[in-house]
Amino acid sequence: MSETLITLVQSLSEARVLCAGDVILDHFHYGSVERISPEAPIPVVRLEHEDAMLGGAGNVVRNLAALGAEARFVTVVGSDRAGGDVARLLCEAKISEAALVDDDRRTSVKTRYLAGNQQMLRADSETIAPLSPGIRKKLVAAALSAMKDCAVVVLSDYGKGVLDGGVAAELIAAAAKAGKTVIVDPKGTDYSIYKGAHVITPNLRELSKATRMPVKDDGQIAAAAKSIQDIGIKAVLATLGRDGMALFTEGGDCVLLAAEALDVFDVSGAGDTVVATLAAALSVSADLADAAALANTAAGIVVGKVGTATVNAGDIIGALHHHDLSSAEAKVMALEQALEHIGKWRRNGVKIGFTNGCFDLLHPGHVSLLAQAGKACDHLVVGLNSDSSVKRLNKTGTERPIQHEAARATVLASLASVHMVIVFSEDTPLKLIEAIRPDVLVKGADYKLDQVVGADAVRSYGGKVLLAQLEPGHSTTGTIAKMAK
């Protein structure tokens, strides 16, 4: 799975996405509090520095740009200083934009005052109203022009009015006619205005408010999502906070994605990151489930950052590699724990395979053996000689093992053909084989059947013994000898 997602991330530079919606200027004032005001019982913030960044729909395009995608942006600002700041930030981010200026509107600004890690005050300045007929016509025309060479259209609705008055419906209809995929990050409670969209991304609170339905368990969430799909929206990707995400597809499937964040510092803008990643992935023809999995990984990264942060391709690839290592480590088990898992597999009709070895320096011969063993069963268990066992068995005269058992186990467990690794300290795996009772026992064809440890035990209860073909010219001893030259 991670290999597929990494390949997907590497293709995001080819993505072209149009985003239309409400831009917000996020303005931050940072300082410290040393005293209480003598004028009123309020803290006095001594300002030290300030910062401004794109928020709202602007944060979606920031995330698209960070991922390497080409983002087009259609929005409306006022003829004020904040509107100029928005235009400057879009230019700095190299975002192709059509920030239309409306003299009768105020640019939406959220000004936050922070002392240390504590937000002391937020002040909003904005106009919340549908667009005037003239600006509306210009915005729709700009969006239609921009979507021509974009595969995906994102409607980022923050309820400020840019998508009101039928604008959302008109853009969805135009995108559908042009064969574009439409993703909506919704606002309000009337989701019928988004009819025809391919994917909608409400959070749990928004899902409940829009449907007027409880969402306290999986069944209730599914029912609420189904009611949204009944409006005429193909798929719902519900963000569930600490519980991850739930994707409800057009075909009626539900894909649950567990939250991946280890530490949560700030959830600000996480929804924008989800939408941007989903859009970029779908723009390069990703499967919806893969795109949602990638968005879930991106969300797990961004909530570990402070502020409305973005995620880049390198962040995601690093997280996917870490996930691979964590998954590999989870496959390495002690015998007692392993037997519990094997018991569950067997009750589900899973065919168990077993092979063993030292696997000191993994080479193509090992990979071929494990691949053949994996094809002979449903789940492959590998018995790995411990360091002490390898040392006792070593007759080559070289210092062995080269890698300690934890490293060897992790490398083995990272292979897709391997489902479990058990380290054993005995000289032979007979104890493991008798405990596991595999359906298939696999060894290399350099052994004869009467030389395979555990063969008699396996055949006694009807199991099979497979001698796998070996890759010529590969051996750990030979590899070490070449390294010594």
Residue, then its C-alpha position, 0 to 999 in steps of 0.5 A: m500500500s505504501e509503495t503505491l502511495i509513494t508512487l502517487v506522491q511522486s506524480l503530484s507535480e503533474a496535478r492541475v487543480l482549480c480552487a474557487g471559494d472564500v479567501i481569508l487573510d490570517h493575521f497573527h500578532y505574537g507577544s508576551v504578557e507581563r501584567i494586567s491592564p490598570e484600565a480593566p481586568i484584562p492582560v496587556v500583550r506586549l507585541e513582538h512580531e506579526d505574520a500573515m498567511l493565506g487562510g480559508a480557500g487560500n490555505v487549500v491552494r497553499n497546500l496544493a502548491a506545497l505538494g508541487a501541484e499547479a494551482r489555479f485560484v478564483t476568489v474575491v477580495g476588497s480594494d483594501r490593504a488586506g486584499g493587497d496582502v492576499a494578492r502579494l501572498l498568492c504571487e509569492a506562492k506562485i499561484s495562478e490567480a484571479a483575485l477579483v476586486d470588489d470595491d464594495r467588499r471588505t477582505s475577510v481577515k482573522t486577526r489573532y493575538l497570541a502570548g506564548n502558546q495561548q491565543m488571547l483574542r481574535a478579531d474578524s473583519e469581513t463582508i458576508a454577502p452574496l456577490s453583486p451581479g457584475i462580480r458574480k459574472k466575472l468570477v464564473a467566467a474566470a472559473l470556467s476559463a481556469m478549469k479548461d486545463c484542470a482535471v479537478v475543481v475544488l469548491s472551498d466554501y467558508g460561508k463568506g458569500v463567494l459561492d452563494g447565490g447559485v454560484a456553487a451549483e453553476l460551477i458544479a454543472a459547468a465542471a460536470k459538462a466539461g468532465k471534471t471531478v468536483i470536490v466540495d469542502p462544505k459550509g452551512t446546512d443546505y448541502s443540496i446546493y452542492k448536488g452533482a459534486h463527486v466528493i464532499t468533505p464534512n467534518l463530524r460536526e458539519l455532518s450532523k448539522a447538515t443532516r440533523m442526524p446523530v453521529k455518535d457511532d459508525g452506524q449513525i455516521a454511515a446513515a448520515a453520509k447516505s442521506i447526503q449521497d441521496i441528495g445527489i452527491k456521489a461520495v462522502l469523505a467524513t473527517l472524524g477528528r481523533d478517529g481518522m476518516a470514513l470514506f463512503t463511495e458511490g458504490g456503497d462501500c465504506v473505507l475506514l482510515a485510522a488517524e495517523a497523528l502521533d502528536v496533535f498540536d494544532v488542527s487549524g487548517a487540517g481540513d484544507t490539507v485533506v481537500a488539497t491532497l485529495a484533489a491533487a491525487l485525483s487530478v493524476s487519476a488516483d483511485l478515490a480510496d488511495a487518494a483518501a488514504l494519502a489525504n489521511t496521511a497528510a492530515g496526520i502530519v499537519v496536525g503535528k505542526v503549529g498554525t495553518a501549516t502545509v505539507n509537502a511531498g517530502d513530508i508525506i513520503g517520510a511518513l509513509h516510510h515511517h509507517d512501513l517501518s512501524s508496520a514491519e516492527a508490528k509483524v515481529m512477535a514472540l511465540e505466545q503472541a504469534l500463536e494468538h494471531i495464527g489461531k485467528w487466521r486459522r479460524n478464518g480459513v487462512k492457509i499458514g506457511f512456514t520457513n526459517g533461516c538466519f537471513d543475515l544479509l538479505h540477497p536475491g536468493h532469500v527474496s526468491l525463496l520467500a516469494q515462492a513460500g508466500k505464493a504457496c500459502d495465504h500467510l507466511v510465518v518466518g522463523l528467524n535464528s537469534d544471534s546466539s543461535v547463529k553464533r552456535l551454528n556458524k562454521t564459516g570462520t567469519e564473525r556472524p551474524i553481521q546484523h543483529e536479530a532486531a535488524r534482521a527481523t525488521v528487514l524480513a518483516s518489511l517484505a510484502s510476502v512475509h506476514m509474521v517473524i518469530v525469533f527463536s533461540e534453539d538450533t532448529p525450528l522444530k519447537l516452532i513448527e510443532a507449536i504453529r502446525p503450518d499447512v505448508l513447510v518451505k525450505g530451499a531445494d538444496y535440502k532433501l526431504d529427509q533433511v528438512v527439520g519438521a518435515d515428518a511432523v508436518r506430514s503427520y497431520g496432512g501438511k505439505v513440504l515444499l522445496a523452493q527453487l534457488e537463485p543460482g550464485h547467491s549466498t550470504t557466505g559468498t556475499i561476505a567473501k566478496m565484501a572482504k576482497 
